[in-house]
Amino acid sequence: MMKEKYADKLDLKIYPLDSDEALPYQFRSSTNVLLDKELIAVDIATDTEKMDKYLSAKLVD
């Protein structure tokens, strides 16, 4: 849903926890979401309504 709604403002990339891109962050869990290299809290990232609110505030024109 977020990818479709914010497609013109987001460049979505998904990496495994042990990928070269993820290693510098030293993630402790398998669910991690970053926006502009800023970690988004899991309770926000996994809740559609909260994530929509978060992205609408961050991705202003």
N, CA, C and O atoms as a GROMACS GRO file, in nm:
protein
  244
    1MET      N    1   0.081  -0.119   0.000
    1MET     CA    2   0.000   0.000   0.000
    1MET      C    3   0.086   0.126   0.000
    1MET      O    4   0.060   0.218  -0.078
    2MET      N    5   0.188   0.134   0.086
    2MET     CA    6   0.272   0.252   0.093
    2MET      C    7   0.349   0.272  -0.037
    2MET      O    8   0.366   0.385  -0.083
    3LYS      N    9   0.395   0.163  -0.095
    3LYS     CA   10   0.472   0.175  -0.219
    3LYS      C   11   0.386   0.235  -0.329
    3LYS      O   12   0.432   0.320  -0.404
    4GLU      N   13   0.262   0.192  -0.340
    4GLU     CA   14   0.173   0.244  -0.442
    4GLU      C   15   0.137   0.390  -0.414
    4GLU      O   16   0.137   0.473  -0.505
    5LYS      N   17   0.106   0.421  -0.290
    5LYS     CA   18   0.063   0.556  -0.254
    5LYS      C   19   0.175   0.659  -0.269
    5LYS      O   20   0.151   0.771  -0.312
    6TYR      N   21   0.297   0.621  -0.232
    6TYR     CA   22   0.410   0.714  -0.233
    6TYR      C   23   0.513   0.681  -0.340
    6TYR      O   24   0.630   0.719  -0.328
    7ALA      N   25   0.472   0.611  -0.443
    7ALA     CA   26   0.565   0.563  -0.546
    7ALA      C   27   0.649   0.674  -0.607
    7ALA      O   28   0.767   0.652  -0.637
    8ASP      N   29   0.592   0.791  -0.626
    8ASP     CA   30   0.668   0.899  -0.687
    8ASP      C   31   0.765   0.966  -0.590
    8ASP      O   32   0.846   1.049  -0.632
    9LYS      N   33   0.757   0.933  -0.461
    9LYS     CA   34   0.842   0.995  -0.360
    9LYS      C   35   0.936   0.896  -0.291
    9LYS      O   36   1.027   0.938  -0.219
   10LEU      N   37   0.915   0.767  -0.313
   10LEU     CA   38   0.995   0.664  -0.245
   10LEU      C   39   1.070   0.579  -0.345
   10LEU      O   40   1.020   0.549  -0.454
   11ASP      N   41   1.188   0.540  -0.307
   11ASP     CA   42   1.264   0.441  -0.382
   11ASP      C   43   1.283   0.324  -0.286
   11ASP      O   44   1.376   0.325  -0.205
   12LEU      N   45   1.197   0.225  -0.296
   12LEU     CA   46   1.196   0.113  -0.202
   12LEU      C   47   1.302   0.010  -0.237
   12LEU      O   48   1.313  -0.035  -0.351
   13LYS      N   49   1.380  -0.026  -0.136
   13LYS     CA   50   1.480  -0.131  -0.152
   13LYS      C   51   1.468  -0.224  -0.031
   13LYS      O   52   1.454  -0.178   0.082
   14ILE      N   53   1.474  -0.353  -0.057
   14ILE     CA   54   1.466  -0.452   0.050
   14ILE      C   55   1.594  -0.534   0.048
   14ILE      O   56   1.632  -0.590  -0.056
   15TYR      N   57   1.661  -0.541   0.163
   15TYR     CA   58   1.786  -0.614   0.174
   15TYR      C   59   1.777  -0.716   0.286
   15TYR      O   60   1.711  -0.692   0.387
   16PRO      N   61   1.843  -0.831   0.270
   16PRO     CA   62   1.851  -0.926   0.381
   16PRO      C   63   1.940  -0.868   0.491
   16PRO      O   64   2.025  -0.782   0.466
   17LEU      N   65   1.920  -0.917   0.610
   17LEU     CA   66   1.992  -0.868   0.728
   17LEU      C   67   2.143  -0.878   0.714
   17LEU      O   68   2.216  -0.796   0.770
   18ASP      N   69   2.191  -0.977   0.641
   18ASP     CA   70   2.336  -0.996   0.629
   18ASP      C   71   2.393  -0.938   0.499
   18ASP      O   72   2.505  -0.971   0.460
   19SER      N   73   2.317  -0.852   0.432
   19SER     CA   74   2.365  -0.791   0.307
   19SER      C   75   2.470  -0.684   0.338
   19SER      O   76   2.477  -0.633   0.450
   20ASP      N   77   2.549  -0.651   0.239
   20ASP     CA   78   2.649  -0.546   0.254
   20ASP      C   79   2.585  -0.412   0.291
   20ASP      O   80   2.642  -0.335   0.368
   21GLU      N   81   2.466  -0.385   0.238
   21GLU     CA   82   2.396  -0.259   0.265
   21GLU      C   83   2.347  -0.251   0.409
   21GLU      O   84   2.342  -0.141   0.465
   22ALA      N   85   2.312  -0.363   0.470
   22ALA     CA   86   2.258  -0.363   0.606
   22ALA      C   87   2.366  -0.372   0.713
   22ALA      O   88   2.346  -0.326   0.825
   23LEU      N   89   2.480  -0.431   0.680
   23LEU     CA   90   2.585  -0.454   0.780
   23LEU      C   91   2.629  -0.330   0.859
   23LEU      O   92   2.647  -0.342   0.980
   24PRO      N   93   2.647  -0.214   0.798
   24PRO     CA   94   2.692  -0.098   0.875
   24PRO      C   95   2.596  -0.056   0.987
   24PRO      O   96   2.637   0.011   1.082
   25TYR      N   97   2.470  -0.095   0.976
   25TYR     CA   98   2.370  -0.054   1.076
   25TYR      C   99   2.368  -0.145   1.199
   25TYR      O  100   2.311  -0.106   1.301
   26GLN      N  101   2.426  -0.261   1.191
   26GLN     CA  102   2.430  -0.357   1.302
   26GLN      C  103   2.290  -0.379   1.361
   26GLN      O  104   2.270  -0.368   1.482
   27PHE      N  105   2.194  -0.410   1.274
   27PHE     CA  106   2.058  -0.434   1.317
   27PHE      C  107   2.052  -0.552   1.413
   27PHE      O  108   2.128  -0.649   1.398
   28ARG      N  109   1.964  -0.545   1.511
   28ARG     CA  110   1.949  -0.652   1.610
   28ARG      C  111   1.826  -0.740   1.582
   28ARG      O  112   1.812  -0.847   1.642
   29SER      N  113   1.741  -0.696   1.493
   29SER     CA  114   1.622  -0.776   1.461
   29SER      C  115   1.607  -0.782   1.310
   29SER      O  116   1.675  -0.710   1.237
   30SER      N  117   1.518  -0.867   1.263
   30SER     CA  118   1.504  -0.884   1.119
   30SER      C  119   1.410  -0.781   1.055
   30SER      O  120   1.412  -0.767   0.932
   31THR      N  121   1.331  -0.710   1.132
   31THR     CA  122   1.243  -0.608   1.077
   31THR      C  123   1.299  -0.470   1.108
   31THR      O  124   1.296  -0.425   1.222
   32ASN      N  125   1.350  -0.406   1.005
   32ASN     CA  126   1.407  -0.272   1.019
   32ASN      C  127   1.368  -0.190   0.897
   32ASN      O  128   1.378  -0.237   0.783
   33VAL      N  129   1.324  -0.069   0.922
   33VAL     CA  130   1.284   0.020   0.812
   33VAL      C  131   1.358   0.151   0.830
   33VAL      O  132   1.357   0.211   0.938
   34LEU      N  133   1.421   0.196   0.724
   34LEU     CA  134   1.494   0.323   0.725
   34LEU      C  135   1.431   0.417   0.624
   34LEU      O  136   1.386   0.375   0.518
   35LEU      N  137   1.429   0.544   0.657
   35LEU     CA  138   1.390   0.648   0.563
   35LEU      C  139   1.500   0.753   0.569
   35LEU      O  140   1.522   0.815   0.673
   36ASP      N  141   1.567   0.773   0.458
   36ASP     CA  142   1.682   0.864   0.453
   36ASP      C  143   1.783   0.831   0.563
   36ASP      O  144   1.833   0.920   0.632
   37LYS      N  145   1.812   0.703   0.578
   37LYS     CA  146   1.909   0.649   0.674
   37LYS      C  147   1.868   0.668   0.820
   37LYS      O  148   1.949   0.649   0.910
   38GLU      N  149   1.741   0.704   0.843
   38GLU     CA  150   1.688   0.719   0.979
   38GLU      C  151   1.599   0.598   1.011
   38GLU      O  152   1.506   0.567   0.937
   39LEU      N  153   1.630   0.531   1.121
   39LEU     CA  154   1.554   0.413   1.161
   39LEU      C  155   1.414   0.452   1.206
   39LEU      O  156   1.397   0.544   1.287
   40ILE      N  157   1.315   0.384   1.154
   40ILE     CA  158   1.176   0.407   1.191
   40ILE      C  159   1.137   0.299   1.292
   40ILE      O  160   1.165   0.181   1.270
   41ALA      N  161   1.074   0.338   1.400
   41ALA     CA  162   1.034   0.245   1.505
   41ALA      C  163   0.948   0.133   1.447
   41ALA      O  164   0.864   0.158   1.360
   42VAL      N  165   0.969   0.012   1.493
   42VAL     CA  166   0.899  -0.106   1.442
   42VAL      C  167   0.747  -0.091   1.458
   42VAL      O  168   0.673  -0.132   1.368
   43ASP      N  169   0.701  -0.033   1.568
   43ASP     CA  170   0.556  -0.020   1.586
   43ASP      C  171   0.495   0.074   1.482
   43ASP      O  172   0.378   0.060   1.449
   44ILE      N  173   0.571   0.167   1.431
   44ILE     CA  174   0.524   0.255   1.324
   44ILE      C  175   0.534   0.182   1.189
   44ILE      O  176   0.439   0.181   1.111
   45ALA      N  177   0.649   0.123   1.164
   45ALA     CA  178   0.676   0.058   1.035
   45ALA      C  179   0.583  -0.059   1.006
   45ALA      O  180   0.559  -0.090   0.889
   46THR      N  181   0.531  -0.123   1.108
   46THR     CA  182   0.446  -0.240   1.087
   46THR      C  183   0.297  -0.210   1.098
   46THR      O  184   0.214  -0.301   1.087
   47ASP      N  185   0.262  -0.084   1.120
   47ASP     CA  186   0.122  -0.044   1.131
   47ASP      C  187   0.089   0.047   1.012
   47ASP      O  188   0.147   0.155   1.000
   48THR      N  189  -0.002   0.005   0.927
   48THR     CA  190  -0.034   0.079   0.805
   48THR      C  191  -0.075   0.223   0.832
   48THR      O  192  -0.027   0.315   0.767
   49GLU      N  193  -0.162   0.242   0.928
   49GLU     CA  194  -0.210   0.377   0.959
   49GLU      C  195  -0.098   0.466   1.011
   49GLU      O  196  -0.083   0.580   0.967
   50LYS      N  197  -0.019   0.414   1.105
   50LYS     CA  198   0.092   0.492   1.161
   50LYS      C  199   0.197   0.523   1.054
   50LYS      O  200   0.251   0.634   1.050
   51MET      N  201   0.227   0.425   0.969
   51MET     CA  202   0.328   0.446   0.866
   51MET      C  203   0.279   0.548   0.763
   51MET      O  204   0.357   0.630   0.716
   52ASP      N  205   0.152   0.544   0.730
   52ASP     CA  206   0.096   0.642   0.637
   52ASP      C  207   0.109   0.783   0.695
   52ASP      O  208   0.149   0.875   0.624
   53LYS      N  209   0.076   0.801   0.822
   53LYS     CA  210   0.090   0.931   0.887
   53LYS      C  211   0.236   0.976   0.888
   53LYS      O  212   0.267   1.092   0.861
   54TYR      N  213   0.325   0.884   0.921
   54TYR     CA  214   0.468   0.915   0.927
   54TYR      C  215   0.519   0.960   0.790
   54TYR      O  216   0.588   1.062   0.779
   55LEU      N  217   0.485   0.885   0.686
   55LEU     CA  218   0.533   0.920   0.552
   55LEU      C  219   0.471   1.049   0.501
   55LEU      O  220   0.539   1.128   0.437
   56SER      N  221   0.342   1.071   0.529
   56SER     CA  222   0.282   1.197   0.483
   56SER      C  223   0.347   1.317   0.547
   56SER      O  224   0.356   1.423   0.485
   57ALA      N  225   0.393   1.304   0.670
   57ALA     CA  226   0.462   1.414   0.736
   57ALA      C  227   0.604   1.433   0.684
   57ALA      O  228   0.651   1.546   0.670
   58LYS      N  229   0.672   1.323   0.655
   58LYS     CA  230   0.812   1.329   0.611
   58LYS      C  231   0.828   1.361   0.463
   58LYS      O  232   0.925   1.426   0.424
   59LEU      N  233   0.734   1.317   0.382
   59LEU     CA  234   0.747   1.330   0.237
   59LEU      C  235   0.662   1.444   0.183
   59LEU      O  236   0.583   1.424   0.090
   60VAL      N  237   0.678   1.560   0.238
   60VAL     CA  238   0.602   1.677   0.190
   60VAL      C  239   0.670   1.731   0.065
   60VAL      O  240   0.792   1.724   0.050
   61ASP      N  241   0.590   1.786  -0.022
   61ASP     CA  242   0.643   1.842  -0.149
   61ASP      C  243   0.721   1.967  -0.126
   61ASP      O  244   0.772   2.026  -0.221
   0.00000   0.00000   0.00000
